[in-house]
Amino acid sequence: MSTIHFVGGEKGGIGKSVLARLLAQYHIDRELPFRAFDSDRSHGAMLRFYGDYTAPVTLEAFDSADLIMEAALQQPQDVIVDLAAQTSTPLFEWIDDNDLMSLATEEGVGIVFWHLMDDGADSIALLRGMLDRRDGGEHLVAVRNHGRGRDFGPFDRSSVRADAEQTGVRLMDLPALHEATMRKVDHQAASFWAAANNRDGLGLMDRQRVRVWLRKAYLPLDQMASALFVAPAASEDAPEETPQSYDPAL
């Protein structure tokens, strides 16, 4: 069973592409099968940073958007879609006009919406809009991006958060990467792996900051992995593991 992951938040500059790139690197590091699509025609980050895994998509053209579902049906894999700002209207037109949610259920394809948030009031309002339009059959992950906000108290105290938790929305905190380090990564058009390991790229401390950031960011993804991501294909040559009991002393 495949899962389509729409990474959005509607606002520009909120960190959607950072999360999409993080999800791509997570899949590479955890050896999870995936494909990616980039809907930003002006400066698509996924095409720049993870071009070997990514294809462009135009949501306004149904024949192009259809490639997303076709990728999900090719084989069991996660399909990551990096949504450009202001693409919710064509996205939901494609979803609604094709009754995609029902089709996905029929075909055994999961749907996940990743909603990026900064600490502004408009992010809370946009999440309310996502809650109001949920059709069922899909997951919603609200991501507090600490690289784009420091005080999420208003959201945490809001009725929107209460309603989100009551309806099963998952909450995730995306830690901030040092701003100057992130700029250097972006200027080099480097994958997060290359940024963390390539000695010809960043300096030692910048590489270390990327490694630490990845470890922190992977923790919540690991916790949600079994519910949201497609498991890696089992190798036919791999020996069967013998179950071991848990020893609290270890």
C-alpha positions as CSV (number, residue, x, y, z in Angstrom):
1,M,0.0,0.0,0.0
2,S,1.3,3.4,-1.0
3,T,0.8,6.7,0.8
4,I,0.7,10.2,-0.8
5,H,2.2,12.9,1.4
6,F,1.1,16.5,0.6
7,V,3.5,18.9,2.3
8,G,1.8,22.3,2.5
9,G,0.7,25.2,4.7
10,E,-0.4,27.6,2.0
11,K,1.8,30.5,3.2
12,G,5.1,31.3,1.5
13,G,8.4,31.1,3.4
14,I,7.0,28.8,6.1
15,G,9.4,26.0,5.5
16,K,7.4,23.6,3.4
17,S,10.3,22.7,1.2
18,V,12.6,22.2,4.2
19,L,10.1,19.6,5.5
20,A,9.8,18.0,2.1
21,R,13.6,17.7,1.8
22,L,13.7,16.3,5.4
23,L,11.2,13.7,4.5
24,A,13.2,12.7,1.4
25,Q,16.4,12.4,3.4
26,Y,14.6,10.5,6.1
27,H,13.4,8.0,3.5
28,I,16.9,7.7,2.0
29,D,18.5,7.2,5.4
30,R,15.8,4.7,6.6
31,E,15.8,2.9,3.2
32,L,12.1,3.5,2.7
33,P,10.8,3.5,-0.9
34,F,9.6,6.9,-2.2
35,R,9.1,9.2,-5.1
36,A,8.8,13.0,-5.0
37,F,7.0,15.7,-6.9
38,D,7.7,19.5,-6.9
39,S,4.9,21.9,-7.7
40,D,7.0,25.1,-7.5
41,R,7.7,26.1,-11.1
42,S,9.8,29.2,-10.2
43,H,12.5,27.8,-7.8
44,G,11.6,24.2,-7.0
45,A,13.7,23.1,-4.0
46,M,13.0,19.4,-4.3
47,L,14.2,19.5,-7.9
48,R,17.4,21.3,-6.8
49,F,18.3,19.2,-3.8
50,Y,16.8,15.8,-4.6
51,G,16.5,15.9,-8.3
52,D,17.3,12.1,-8.8
53,Y,14.1,11.3,-6.9
54,T,11.8,14.2,-8.0
55,A,9.7,15.2,-11.0
56,P,7.9,18.5,-11.7
57,V,4.1,18.6,-11.4
58,T,1.6,21.2,-12.4
59,L,-1.4,21.0,-10.2
60,E,-3.5,23.3,-12.4
61,A,-3.3,20.7,-15.2
62,F,-5.1,17.5,-14.2
63,D,-3.1,15.3,-16.6
64,S,0.0,16.4,-14.8
65,A,-1.5,16.1,-11.3
66,D,-2.6,12.6,-12.2
67,L,1.0,11.5,-12.2
68,I,0.9,11.7,-8.4
69,M,-1.7,9.0,-8.1
70,E,-0.1,7.0,-10.9
71,A,3.2,6.9,-9.0
72,A,1.3,5.7,-5.9
73,L,-0.1,2.8,-7.9
74,Q,3.1,1.7,-9.6
75,Q,4.5,0.0,-6.5
76,P,4.2,0.3,-2.7
77,Q,6.0,3.6,-1.9
78,D,5.6,7.0,-0.3
79,V,4.9,9.8,-2.7
80,I,6.0,13.2,-1.4
81,V,4.5,16.2,-3.0
82,D,6.1,19.6,-2.1
83,L,3.3,22.1,-2.5
84,A,4.2,25.7,-3.5
85,A,2.5,28.6,-1.8
86,Q,-1.0,29.4,-2.9
87,T,-1.6,25.9,-4.5
88,S,-4.4,24.7,-2.2
89,T,-7.1,25.9,-4.7
90,P,-5.9,23.8,-7.7
91,L,-4.9,20.9,-5.3
92,F,-8.4,20.6,-3.8
93,E,-10.0,21.1,-7.2
94,W,-8.1,18.1,-8.4
95,I,-8.9,16.2,-5.2
96,D,-12.7,17.1,-5.2
97,D,-13.4,16.9,-9.0
98,N,-11.9,13.4,-9.1
99,D,-13.2,12.3,-5.7
100,L,-9.6,11.3,-4.9
101,M,-10.3,10.4,-1.3
102,S,-12.8,7.6,-2.3
103,L,-10.5,6.5,-5.1
104,A,-7.6,6.3,-2.8
105,T,-9.6,4.2,-0.4
106,E,-10.6,1.8,-3.2
107,E,-7.0,1.4,-4.4
108,G,-5.6,1.1,-0.9
109,V,-3.6,4.3,-1.1
110,G,-3.2,6.4,2.1
111,I,-3.3,10.2,2.1
112,V,-1.4,12.4,4.5
113,F,-1.5,16.2,4.7
114,W,1.5,17.8,6.4
115,H,0.5,21.3,7.5
116,L,3.4,23.6,8.3
117,M,2.9,26.4,10.8
118,D,4.8,29.4,12.1
119,D,3.8,31.2,15.3
120,G,1.4,33.6,13.5
121,A,-2.4,33.9,13.8
122,D,-2.8,33.1,10.1
123,S,-1.2,29.7,10.5
124,I,-3.8,28.9,13.2
125,A,-6.6,30.1,10.8
126,L,-5.3,28.0,8.0
127,L,-5.2,24.9,10.2
128,R,-8.8,25.6,11.1
129,G,-9.6,25.6,7.4
130,M,-7.9,22.2,7.0
131,L,-9.9,20.8,9.9
132,D,-13.2,22.1,8.4
133,R,-12.6,20.5,5.0
134,R,-11.4,17.0,6.1
135,D,-13.3,14.3,4.2
136,G,-12.2,11.4,6.4
137,G,-9.8,8.6,5.3
138,E,-6.7,10.8,5.5
139,H,-4.2,11.8,8.1
140,L,-3.3,15.3,9.1
141,V,0.0,16.3,10.7
142,A,0.3,19.8,12.1
143,V,4.0,20.8,12.2
144,R,5.1,23.6,14.4
145,N,8.2,24.9,12.6
146,H,10.5,26.3,15.2
147,G,12.7,27.6,12.4
148,R,9.9,30.0,11.6
149,G,8.5,30.8,15.0
150,R,9.5,30.9,18.7
151,D,6.2,31.3,20.6
152,F,3.5,28.7,19.8
153,G,1.7,29.4,23.0
154,P,-1.3,31.1,21.3
155,F,-1.7,28.0,19.1
156,D,-1.3,25.6,22.1
157,R,-4.0,27.5,24.0
158,S,-6.4,27.8,21.0
159,S,-9.5,25.9,20.4
160,V,-8.0,24.9,17.0
161,R,-5.4,22.8,18.8
162,A,-8.0,21.2,21.1
163,D,-10.2,20.4,18.1
164,A,-7.2,19.0,16.2
165,E,-6.2,16.7,19.0
166,Q,-9.8,15.6,19.5
167,T,-10.1,14.5,15.9
168,G,-6.8,12.6,15.9
169,V,-4.5,15.1,14.2
170,R,-0.9,14.4,14.9
171,L,1.3,17.2,16.2
172,M,5.0,17.5,15.4
173,D,7.7,19.9,16.3
174,L,10.3,20.6,13.6
175,P,13.4,21.9,15.4
176,A,15.3,25.0,14.1
177,L,18.6,24.6,12.3
178,H,21.0,27.5,12.9
179,E,19.9,30.1,10.3
180,A,23.4,30.8,8.9
181,T,24.0,27.1,8.6
182,M,20.7,26.6,6.7
183,R,21.7,29.4,4.3
184,K,25.0,27.7,3.6
185,V,23.2,24.4,2.9
186,D,20.8,26.2,0.5
187,H,23.5,28.1,-1.3
188,Q,25.4,24.9,-2.0
189,A,22.2,23.2,-3.3
190,A,23.3,20.3,-1.1
191,S,21.2,17.4,0.2
192,F,21.1,17.2,3.9
193,W,23.3,14.1,3.8
194,A,25.9,16.0,1.7
195,A,25.7,19.0,4.1
196,A,26.3,16.7,7.1
197,N,29.1,14.6,5.6
198,N,30.9,16.3,2.7
199,R,34.1,17.8,3.9
200,D,34.5,19.8,0.7
201,G,31.2,21.7,1.5
202,L,30.5,23.0,5.0
203,G,33.0,23.5,7.8
204,L,33.2,21.0,10.7
205,M,30.8,22.9,13.1
206,D,28.2,23.5,10.4
207,R,28.3,19.8,9.4
208,Q,27.9,18.9,13.1
209,R,24.9,21.3,13.4
210,V,23.2,19.6,10.5
211,R,23.9,16.1,12.0
212,V,22.4,17.1,15.3
213,W,19.4,18.8,13.7
214,L,18.7,15.6,11.6
215,R,18.9,13.4,14.7
216,K,16.4,15.7,16.5
217,A,14.1,16.0,13.5
218,Y,14.1,12.2,12.9
219,L,12.8,11.4,16.4
220,P,9.2,12.4,15.8
221,L,9.3,10.8,12.3
222,D,10.5,7.5,13.8
223,Q,7.6,7.7,16.3
224,M,5.0,8.1,13.5
225,A,6.7,5.9,10.9
226,S,4.7,2.8,11.3
227,A,1.4,4.7,10.9
228,L,2.4,7.1,8.1
229,F,5.2,5.6,6.0
230,V,5.5,2.6,3.7
231,A,7.7,-0.1,5.2
232,P,10.9,-1.1,3.3
233,A,10.6,-4.2,1.1
234,A,11.8,-7.3,2.9
235,S,14.8,-8.9,1.3
236,E,14.2,-12.5,0.1
237,D,17.8,-13.3,1.2
238,A,17.5,-11.8,4.6
239,P,17.5,-14.4,7.4
240,E,14.4,-14.5,9.7
241,E,15.1,-12.7,12.9
242,T,14.7,-14.5,16.1
243,P,12.5,-12.5,18.6
244,Q,14.4,-11.5,21.6
245,S,12.9,-10.6,25.0
246,Y,13.4,-7.1,26.4
247,D,15.9,-6.8,29.2
248,P,15.5,-3.6,31.2
249,A,19.0,-3.9,32.4
250,L,20.4,-3.3,28.9
